[in-house]
């Protein structure tokens, strides 16, 4: 089917926020009075957290444990004042927060009711029924602080997530976050345009990510000059072609994530799943510019004109393409159109659909005993039919692994042509629909019978077909799973 000119790129809104079990907030307590009722070991940890946040902690406990006495002598920040008696209603007046450590539910209920009556948010340790506020796991790179909560459903899982983040987050981020705090007021005082300020912080973040353990520079001059130059360029905007990969958002590259999180506008293909778009910053405008091989599609000329217009308006435009933008993504046409208008273009490669499918199937595309070449071919020409200029000698080479893109409407014709020109009808062939996604479908067969197998299956989504002797060899080595029944080449 040829492109349907009746379809035009259309704006979309970001998906609504999914329901939250709790609202994550960060409470400023520096210099504010907080009440802790109880002097147990559990109360010690909460008092230490509060003091670390700069609070003036008042602990009410008739018999505080030794650890609480030690903490009061040397708090990490703020202050801790011990009152060797039980709490009273008057103690809650003017408090910013109240925490209780009680064994009995009746005592917990009385404290929670008194705190709420005084208008003070309350937490009762290990008794969520009496809590307005809960403590989660904390990753401390202050002033960069990350909180983790499972709403009490799976504390051990929350601890595991915290450990994973701790391992991934360099300690040096604390210095960079502190430098950002020192620089923020200075940058604001310069009254730079919004684009310049944002570009400065993007450059700052890129540098922090690249060299997290380095000492942040004390001088702003170089960074501000770079931001100013970038702002001058931004008057005509910029375009970044980003590969979304085959569908699994975890296969996005770090550069792709950074591009999505700094975009003003994202012009995306229909084949890009919502899970990938969810990685982008929520404020970014989203425009669907769908192109489907077997359905209504936006004209390439309309997409080019849209992306250029947005860039001319000064927008940072991400053109998000499924797979890798440089493999059957018509990236060359979009790059040429932008460069003809003098608009800077950057390309962020992505995991190709072929790589994603091969990884999901655990298939080597270049098995050394069976494959001397790897070739990608499109089965979808400008008119929607099988291209007339295919190299049949290359496609029937028994020493090649061949990946066929967009073969949904033309595979039967391509397969017949391959067999008529000498390729063995028993050559292994595998169809993969929605590679790497949760709804991935795999159909194994031969060049001769795969068309019939596809017709017998109900499937929707991007289709890729892999054929060649290398795939049978890999399936034989795997021994189990979807590839176990693949025929051996004859």
N, C-alpha and C positions, 0 to 999 in steps of 0.2 A: 504494500500500500504506500502510495506517495504521501508526502507531508500534506496535511490538511490545513489550508491557510485560514480556515475559520477559527482556529484556536490561537489565542494570544497569551503571552506571559501574564500571570495574574498574581496580585499581592495576596499574601497569607498573613495570619497573625500567629504569633508564637503559641504553642500549646499552653493551656491553663495549667497552673501549678497543681500537681497531684496532691491528694490529701496528706496532711502531716499529722503524725501521732502527737508531736509536741512542736512548739515554736522555738527554734534556736535563737536565743538572744544573748547579748554580752552585757553584763551589768557593771557599771562603773562604781566602784566602792571607795576610791581613794579619799581619805579624810572623812568618811561617813561612818556613823556608829552602827555596829552590827551586834546582835545579841546571840550568844551561844548558851543554851541551858543544858548543863551536864558536863562532867569532867572525865568521861571514859576515854579509852583509846580511840574509839570511833569519833568522838568529839574533837580529839586532838587533830586528826587529819583535816577535818572541816575548818577548824580554827586556823590551821596553818595556811590553807588555801585562801581564806578570807584575809589574813594578814599579808600574804604574798600579793594580794590585789590592792594593798594599801589601806585596808579598812582599819578603823579603831574598834577592836574586838573586845566586847565586855563578856567575860565568861562567868556564869553563875553556877557554882558547884560547891556543895558543902565539903566534899572530900575528893578534890581533883587527883587524878593519877599522877605518878612521877613524871611521865612524858609531858603532861600539860604544864607542870611546874617548870620543866626545862624549856618548853616552848615560850612560856611567858617571859623567861629570862633573856631569850635571844630570838625574837620573831624575825622571819625573813624580810619583812617590810612592815609598814603600818605600826600598830601597837596592840598588845594584849594585856588587859587588866583583869586580874582574878578577883572575884568576890566570893568569899568562902561562905556561901549560903545558897539556899534555893532561890529560884527566880520568883518575881512577883509581877503583877499586872502593871505596876508603875514602871518597871524596868523596860517595858516595850515602847513606851512613849518616845516618839521621835526617831525610832530605829528605822534603818533602810532595809533591813533583812533580819530574819530570826531563824535560828536553827536549834532543834531540840534533839537530844539523845536520851531516849526513854525505853525501858524494857516493857512496861505495861501499856496496853492500848488506851486505858483510861487516862493515864498521865499524858500520853501523846495527844489524845483528843482535846484535853483541857488546854494544853499549850497551843495547839493549832487554832482552837476557837478564840483564845485570848489574842493571839497575833492578828487574826483576821479582823477581830473586833476593833483592834487598834489601827487597822489599815496597813498592816505590815505583811509582805509576802513571807511564807513560811515553808521550811523544809524540816521534816522529821526523819532522821536517819533510819534507813531500811524499813520505813513504813510508808509506802507510796500513797496509801489511802488518805493520809493526812497532809500531803504535800501540794503546795501551789507551784513549787519550783523543784526540779530534780537536778542532781549533779550527774554529768556524764564523764566519759573518758576525756582526758586533756592531753594534747600534744603542745608542749611549751617551747616556742621559739620567740618569746615575747620581745616586741609587741605583736608578733604574729602568733596568734593563739587559735588552735583548732579544737572544737568541742565535738564529742561523739556520743550519741544517745541511741539506745534501742527501746526507749520508753519502758525500761524494766523487763522487756520480753526475753532478752538473751544477753545478759551481762557478760558472759564468757566470750560470745561472739563479738561484742563491742570491744572487749579487751584485745581480741585478736586483730580487729581492724585498727585499733590504736597502735599495736605493735608494728603492723605493716606500714602505717603512715610514719611512725618514728624511724623505721629503717630507710624509708624513701626520702625523708625530708632532711637535708643537710643541716647540721648545727649552725653553720655560717649564715643561714637565713635570718637568724636573730639580729646579726650585725646589719644586714641589708635593710631589714624592716625598721630598725632603729634609725638608720641613716635616712630612710624615707620620711620618718616622723620629723627629723630635724630639718629636712629640706622642704617639707610641704609648705610651711608658712612663707619661706623665701620665694618659692615658685609662685605662690598665689599673689605675693606682693608685686610681682613683675607685670601683672595684668596682661598676660599672654592670651591670645585667642584660644578658644576651647581646643581646636585641633592641635595647636602647639603644645598645650599642657598635656593632652592625652598622649601625643607622640613622645613627649619627654618621658612620661611614665612607662610607655611601652619600651623605649630604649633602656631605661633604668632596669626594668624587669628582665629584658633579654640579657643584660649584662650580669644581673644577679643569678639568673638561671645557668648561664654559661660558666661563671666563676664563683660559685657560692661560698667557697672558703677564702676568697681574696678579701682584702680590706677595702671597703667601699671608698671611692675617692672623696677627698674632703672638699674639692673645688667643683662648682657647678658649671664653670664656663664652657668646657668642651661639650658636656651633655646638652646644655642649652643651645649652643651653636648648632649641634646636630639636629635638635628639635626644630630650630628656626628654619634650617635648610629643608627639613622634611615638610614643614608647614608650607613653605613656598611651593614645593612640589605638589602638596595636597590641594592647592587652589584649583588644579586640574584633576585632582583625585588620582587614584591608582587602582589597578586591577590585579587580583591574585587568583590564578587558576589553581584550584585545590583538588587533589584526588581524595575522594571520600572512601576509597577502598571498596571491597565487594559488598559491604553491608554491616559487618560487625564493628561497632564503634571502638572496640578495644584495638582494632587494627589501624586506627588513625595514627599518623605520625605526630610527633610533638610539634613540629612546625605547622601541621594542619590544624591542630588544636589551638595554637596561638593565633593563627589567622582567623579562625572562626570566632574566637573570643575578642577580637579587636575590630571586627567588621562593622560597617554602618549598614550595609545591605548584603544579603546573601541571595544570589540568583542560582537556584538549584534545579537539577534534573528530577523528573518523576521517580527515577530509580533510586534516588537517595532516600534511605529509610528515616523515619522520624527519630529513631534512636541516635543517628548521627547529627541531625539538626539540633537535638537537645543539648549537644555539647556547646553550641554557640551561645554568645551572650544574649540574654532575653530581650534586650533593647533593640537588637538588630532587626531591620525590616527584612521580611522573607518574601521572595517572589518565586513562584513556581514557573519554570520555563520547560514544560514537559516535552520530551522527545521520545516517542515509542515507535518501535519498528512495525507494530501491528495495530496501531490505533492512532487517533488524532494527535498531531504533533504541532508544536510551534515551529514556524519557519526559522531557519538559521539566521536569515537576514534580520528578522525581528529581534532575535536574541542579541545579535551583535549591536544593533542600534540601541537597545535598552541598556546594555552594559556600558556602552560608550556615553550615552546621555547621563547616566548616573555618575560616571567618573568625571565628566565635564562639570557637573554640579558640585564637584569637590568631595564626593563620597569615596570612602574606602570600600571597594566592591570585591566580594569574594564570589567567584564563579565556581560553584561546587559541582563537580562531575563524579559520577559513579566510577569506581575502579581507579585507573590512572588516566589523567586527562590527555596524555600524549599517545594513548593507544585507542584508536577508533573513537576518539572523543571530539573530533573536529576542532581540536585546540588550535591547530595551525591557522584556521580561518579566523578565529576570534583574536588570536595574537596579531595577525596581519592587519585586521580592521582597527585594533587599538593603536598599533604602532603607526598606522597611516595618519592617525589624529594626534600623534605625539604623546600618547598616554603611556606612562610606564607600566610594564607588565612583569609580574613575577610568577613563576610556576612552582608549585609544591607537589612533588610526585606522590602517588599513592600506591598501595598494594594493588596490583592488577587483579582482575577477576580470575585470570588463569592461575596466578599464584595462590589466591585464596582457595580456589577449587582444588588445586593439587595438594595444598596443605591439609584441607579438610579430609581429603581422600587418602592422605599419606602416600601419595604417588609421586615418584620422581619423574619430572618432565624430560630429563636427560639421562636416563639409565644407560650406563656406559656400554653395556652389552648389546643394546638394541637401538640406541638413538645417536645419530651423528649431528642432527640439526634439530632446532626448535623453531617452529614457524607459527605466526599468528595470521589468521585470514578472516575477513569479514564475508558473511554470506548474504549481506544486505546492501544492495547498490542504491544509487540515488533514486531510482524508480521503485524501490521496495522489492525488486526481484534479485535473483542470483546474478552477481556481476558477470559481464560477458568477457572480461579480460583476465580471468583467473589463469594462473600458470599450472596447467594440469600436470606436467611432468614433476613439478615440485610437490604438488598435493598428493601424487601417487607414489612418492619416494618411500620405499619400505624402511629406510633408515632415518626417517624424520618423525618427530612428535609434532602433531598438528593440533592447534587450538582454534576452534571455529567460533567466532563471535556472531551474535544476532542470527542464529540459524532457524528460528522458530518456523518461519513460513517457507523456507527453501531447502531444508536439510534433505528431504526426499529426493529433490532434483540433484543436489550436490552428491549424495550417496550413489545415485544411479550413474552419474557422470564418472565418479571415481572407479566404480566397478567396471564400467564400459571401457575405461582406459587402462585397465590392468591391475588395479589394486585388489588384493584378495578380499572377497566378500566376508571372510571370517576375521578380518582385522578388528581387534578390540575397539569398541567405542563406548564412551561414557557420557551421558547427559547429566549436567548438574544445574538445577534450578535454584535460584536464591542462595548461591554459594556463601557459606559462613554464617548465614542467618538462622534464627531458630526454626524457620519453616523450610529449611533446605530439603530438596528432594534429589535423590540420586537414582538414575536408571542406567543399568549396565546392559550391554548387548554387543552386537557387531555392527559394522558399517551397513551390512545388508538388512538387519532386522530392527535397528534402533528406531527408524521412522515409525514402524508399527507399534513398538513399545511406547513411544511418546504419544501416539494417537490414542492409545488405550488408557493413558493416565490423565487425570484432571490436574492441571498445573497452571499456575500463573506466576509471573515474575521474570526477571532476566535469566536467559538460558545460555549455557555454554556447552559445547560438545568437544570432547577430547578424543582423538583416535590415534592409534599407532601401536606397534608391537611393545614399546616400552611399558605401556600400561598393563598389559597382560603379565609381563615379567614382574612388575611391582605387585600386582594382585596375587601372583603365585607365591611370592616371598611373604606377603602379609598373612596368607594362610586362612584368615577368617574374615568375616564381615561382608560388606556389600560387594567386594571385589573377588571373593572366593570363587564365584561361579563364572568369572570372565573366561572366555575361550582362549586357548593357546593359539598362536599364529600357525598357519599352515603354508 
